[in-house]
């Protein structure tokens, strides 16, 4: 993932926290999309 490399090299703590939040939001969006697709599959 493109974001994780700058995250590991972040020296500024604020930037690091912002980066972690960004990753968490991205993962949550992908997970909810997966749940939605799985729900559609099983409800068919």
C-alpha positions, 0 to 999 in steps of 0.5 A: 500500500502506498500510504504505509511507507510514509507512515513508517518514516513519519517523524512528526507525531501529528503526521503519524496519527493522521496517517494511522487514521487514514489507514483505519478509514480506508480499511473500514471502507474496504471491510464494509464494502466486503460485507455489503457484497457478501450480504448481496451474495447470500440474500440472492 
